[in-house]
């Protein structure tokens, strides 16, 4: 099993059980205990799970109790402005990846009637675009994460490994002062990383309130982001750090 798929399966098993042992993981995945220990060390450094003696514990999913509709109603005007600016980056014929989130859902609304291909793990995006005859809509498989209208898990990651996109529109819980992109949700972090790997250009959609935002799980560094679309009023020092790492900053 490839390391990427093994990590996803480890996280799935830890998330479902809350805790698991090195011995059990090695037996279930058909690899040596030393391989599992190395995997757990990597995942612990990334903040994806907690490494403990003899095994691992699940991290906290801070979004588990936050319904999608409640999140969508927060900072609506800022999110709408970010989505409108992001839509201008999409060209006819583009293949784009849309991450989960309330801002990417708003972007999807602005793609109705456009001759584009949209690949997504967001059921909210699917709801917006499924009846549109102009948009070619590809839905990534996986386990339904009901509170946030998304598909997650090893099947989603496996599907992403087959995708080559012109750009991904990525969401996040926050951007740290050092430019690190962070998230609160254990199940979504590996998918965001896989989307970054699948796209030629990475566009981060974050309203001004996400500077610094929240999140204990690292998604990527500022050098992995090509474009940031946010609102005027976002923390200027953080934006300068991201720009110094190579990101183009577009303000609404």
N, C-alpha and C positions, 0 to 999 in steps of 0.2 A: 504493500500500500504506500502511495506517495505520502511524503511528510505532511503536505498541505491537507490532504484528505484525512490523514490520521489525526492531525490536530483538530480538525472539525468534528471528527467522530468522538474524540476524547471530550471535547467541550459539550457535545450533545449528551453524552452519558453522564458527565458530571452535573450538567444542568438538570437532567431528569431525576437523578437520584439525590442530588444535594451534596454527596460525597462519594468517593470511590477509592479503591486501593491500587497501588502499583501492580500487585499480583493479579487482581481481577482484570485490569486494563490489558496487561500483557497477554493473559489467556484469551480474552475476548477479541483482541486485535491480531493475535498471532505473531507477536514480536517479543523480543527479550525484555526483561525488567529494566535493564540498563538503558534501552532505547526509550522506554516510557519515562524513566527518570529524567532523561535529557529533554524529552518533549515537555514534561511538566515544568522544568526549569525555564524553558523558553516562554511558555504560556504564562507563568507567574511573573516573569520580567515584564511582559507586555500588559500585565494587569487583567488578563482574561480570566484567570482563576487564581485561587490561593493554594500554593504548594505547602503541604504539611508533611510531617514525618509519616512515611509509608503510603502517601497518597495525595489527594487534592480535595479542596472544597470549592463549591460554586461561589462566584462573586455575587454581588447584589445587583439585581436588575431594577434600576431606579424608575424605569418607565412602566413597570408591570401594572401599577395601579393608576396610571394616567390614561384615561380613554382618549382616543384619537380626536374626537369632537371637542373635548375640553382643550387640548393642545392647539387645535386649529383656530379656536376663538381668541387666542392670546396674540397681541401685537399684529393684528390682521393687516393694517395699512402698510406697515413696514414689510411684511411678507409679500403683499401684493406688488409693492414697488420692486422688490428683488426679483420676483417672478417675471414681471413685465420686462425688466432689463435683460434678464437671462434669455428670454424668448428671442431677443434680437441677435443672439449668438448662434441660433439654429438656422442652418441653410437648407434649402430644398434638397432632398435626396440624402440627407444626413442619417447615419445610424447613431442613435443616442441611447445611453443608459440613464434611467431615472431611478435614483435611490428612493427609499421610503421617506416619508415626512410630509408635513403640511405645506411647505413651500414648494416642493416638487409637484405636489398635487395641483397647486395653483399654476405652475408652469405648464403642466399637462393641459389645463383648460385653454391655454393660449396656443397650443399646438393643434387644436381641432381644425380640420380642414386643410392641414399642411401635408404635403407629400413627403413624409418622413417615416423612418422605422424607429419605433420605441421598444426598448427591451427593459423590463422592470420586474422587481420583486414586490412592488407596492400594489395592493389590492385597491387602494384609493385611486391610483393612476388608472388601473384597469377599469374601474367604474366610470371614470371620466371619458375614456377613449374607446371603450369596447364597441360602441355603436357607430363609430366614425368610419366611413368607407375609405377615406383618403389615407388614414394612418395605418401603417403595417404594425401590428401590435404583437410582440412576442413576450410571453409570460414565463418567468422562471419558476420551476417547480419547487416543492418543499413543504415543510410543515407550516400550517397557518398559525401565526401569532395574532390572536384575535384582538387584544387591546390596542394594537397599533396597525392593524390592517396590512400585515406584511407576511411574506413567506420567508422562512429561515431554515437553516440546517444544511446537512451535507449534500442533499440533492440540489439545493439552490447553488451551492458552491461548485458542484460538479457541472451544472449547466453553464455557469459563468465561465468556466474554463474553455468553453466552446465559442465564446463571444469575442468578436473584434469590433469595437465601436469607435466612431470618430471622436466622441467626447462623452464623459459622464458628468451628470449634474448631481453633486453629492451634498447631503445634509450632514449636520453634526450637532451635538449638544453644546459645544463650545470651542473657542480658540484661546489657548493659553497665551500669556504675555510673551513667551518665547516662540510663539507660532505653532506649537504642537496642537494638532487637531485631536479632540477628545470626545468620548461619547459615554453615555450612562448604561448602555444596554449590551450585555454579554453576547446575546445571540446575533446582534447586528454587526459587531465590529469586524469579524472575519469576512462578512459579505462586502462591507465597504472597502476593505483591503483588496478583495478579489475584483471589485469593480474598478478600482484604481489601476490594477494590473491589466485589465481588459480594454482600457481606453487610451487613445492617443493623446487626448487632452483631458485634464481634470479641472472641472469648474466647481468651486465651492459656493453654495448658496446659504448664506447665514445673515440673518437680520442683525442690526446693531446691538441688540441685547445679548447676543451670544459671545460678546467680548467682555470678560473672559468666558461667560457661560458656566456650565457645570459638566462634570464627567471625570471619572477616575480611570477610564480605559483609553489607552493611546490608540489612535487610528493610524496616524502618519505624521511626518514632520512637514514643516513649511516648504521644503524643497520638493515635495511630491505634488504640490498644488500649482497649477498653471495660471488660473484666474480665480479671483475672489470677487463675488458680487455681494455687496452689502449696502447699508444705508449711511448717509452722512451722519456723523455722530458716533460711529463706531470708534473704539479706542485707537487714537492715532499712533501711539507708540507700537502697539501690536501690528497695525497695518504696515508701518515702516519696517518692522522686523520681517514680515512676510514678503514685502516688496524686495528687501535686500536679499532674500533667499531665491528670488526669481519670479514671484507671483505678480501678475498684473492685477491691480486693484481697480474695480469699477464701482463707483458710488452712485446711489440713486438720490 
